[in-house]
Protein backbone atom coordinates (compact mmCIF):
# COMPACT_ATOMS: atom_id res chain seq x y z
CA UNK A 1 0.00 0.00 0.00
CA UNK A 2 2.31 2.81 -1.15
CA UNK A 3 -0.42 5.51 -0.91
CA UNK A 4 -1.09 5.06 2.80
CA UNK A 5 0.02 7.70 5.30
CA UNK A 6 0.26 5.05 8.04
CA UNK A 7 3.96 4.60 8.90
CA UNK A 8 3.44 0.86 9.37
CA UNK A 9 2.46 0.56 5.70
CA UNK A 10 5.79 1.88 4.46
CA UNK A 11 8.10 -0.87 3.10
CA UNK A 12 10.94 -0.01 5.53
CA UNK A 13 8.73 0.03 8.66
CA UNK A 14 9.97 -2.60 11.15
CA UNK A 15 7.47 -4.95 12.76
CA UNK A 16 7.43 -5.26 16.53
CA UNK A 17 6.10 -8.80 16.85
CA UNK A 18 3.24 -7.50 19.00
CA UNK A 19 -0.46 -7.94 18.27
CA UNK A 20 -1.28 -4.24 18.76
CA UNK A 21 0.26 -0.83 18.04
CA UNK A 22 1.49 0.94 14.92
CA UNK A 23 4.25 -1.59 14.14
CA UNK A 24 2.09 -4.61 15.00
CA UNK A 25 2.60 -7.91 13.21
CA UNK A 26 4.92 -10.85 12.78
CA UNK A 27 8.60 -9.89 12.43
CA UNK A 28 9.79 -10.58 8.91
CA UNK A 29 11.77 -8.99 6.09
CA UNK A 30 9.70 -7.02 3.59
CA UNK A 31 10.50 -7.49 -0.07
CA UNK A 32 10.02 -4.72 -2.59
CA UNK A 33 7.54 -5.71 -5.31
CA UNK A 34 8.70 -5.63 -8.93
CA UNK A 35 7.62 -2.49 -10.77
CA UNK A 36 4.30 -2.85 -12.58
CA UNK A 37 4.27 -2.71 -16.36
CA UNK A 38 1.38 -0.22 -16.14
CA UNK A 39 3.79 2.35 -14.65
CA UNK A 40 5.49 2.58 -18.07
CA UNK A 41 2.23 3.33 -19.90
CA UNK A 42 2.63 6.25 -22.24
CA UNK A 43 6.45 6.35 -22.07
CA UNK A 44 7.95 6.53 -25.56
CA UNK A 45 10.62 3.99 -26.41
CA UNK A 46 13.61 5.17 -28.44
CA UNK A 47 12.47 3.09 -31.42
CA UNK A 48 8.96 4.56 -31.40
CA UNK A 49 10.38 8.09 -31.18
CA UNK A 50 12.45 7.50 -34.31
CA UNK A 51 9.54 5.87 -36.15
CA UNK A 52 7.21 8.76 -35.26
CA UNK A 53 9.73 11.36 -36.44
CA UNK A 54 10.23 9.53 -39.77
CA UNK A 55 6.46 9.21 -40.30
CA UNK A 56 5.99 12.92 -39.48
CA UNK A 57 8.77 13.80 -41.94
CA UNK A 58 7.25 11.73 -44.76
CA UNK A 59 3.55 12.42 -44.21
CA UNK A 60 3.71 16.03 -43.02
CA UNK A 61 0.95 17.79 -41.11
CA UNK A 62 -2.81 17.26 -41.10
CA UNK A 63 -4.88 20.07 -42.61
CA UNK A 64 -6.13 21.19 -39.18
CA UNK A 65 -2.51 21.32 -37.94
CA UNK A 66 -1.50 23.49 -40.90
CA UNK A 67 -4.39 25.86 -40.21
CA UNK A 68 -3.51 25.98 -36.50
CA UNK A 69 0.13 26.73 -37.36
CA UNK A 70 -1.03 29.62 -39.53
CA UNK A 71 -3.11 30.99 -36.65
CA UNK A 72 -0.13 30.67 -34.29
CA UNK A 73 2.15 32.44 -36.77
CA UNK A 74 -0.35 35.32 -36.94
CA UNK A 75 -0.21 35.49 -33.10
CA UNK A 76 -3.79 34.32 -32.66
CA UNK A 77 -2.85 31.78 -29.98
CA UNK A 78 -6.19 31.76 -28.19
CA UNK A 79 -8.12 31.24 -31.43
CA UNK A 80 -5.68 28.46 -32.41
CA UNK A 81 -6.14 26.72 -29.04
CA UNK A 82 -9.93 26.88 -29.34
CA UNK A 83 -9.73 25.57 -32.91
CA UNK A 84 -7.49 22.66 -31.91
CA UNK A 85 -9.73 21.92 -28.91
CA UNK A 86 -12.71 21.55 -31.22
CA UNK A 87 -10.75 19.11 -33.38
CA UNK A 88 -9.15 17.04 -30.60
CA UNK A 89 -11.92 17.12 -28.01
CA UNK A 90 -10.20 18.19 -24.78
CA UNK A 91 -8.33 21.28 -23.65
CA UNK A 92 -5.48 19.15 -22.30
CA UNK A 93 -4.88 17.55 -25.70
CA UNK A 94 -5.19 20.96 -27.33
CA UNK A 95 -2.53 22.42 -25.03
CA UNK A 96 -0.14 19.57 -25.85
CA UNK A 97 -0.72 19.99 -29.58
CA UNK A 98 -0.24 23.78 -29.27
CA UNK A 99 3.08 23.20 -27.52
CA UNK A 100 4.15 20.75 -30.23
CA UNK A 101 3.16 23.06 -33.11
CA UNK A 102 4.81 26.08 -31.46
CA UNK A 103 8.04 24.09 -31.15
CA UNK A 104 7.77 23.02 -34.81
CA UNK A 105 7.36 26.66 -35.91
CA UNK A 106 10.36 27.71 -33.79
CA UNK A 107 12.40 24.86 -35.32
CA UNK A 108 11.41 25.98 -38.83
CA UNK A 109 12.46 29.55 -38.03
CA UNK A 110 15.81 28.34 -36.71
CA UNK A 111 16.33 26.20 -39.83
CA UNK A 112 15.42 29.18 -42.02
CA UNK A 113 17.93 31.48 -40.33
CA UNK A 114 20.77 28.95 -40.28
Beta strands, then each sheet from edge to edge (+ up, - down):
end
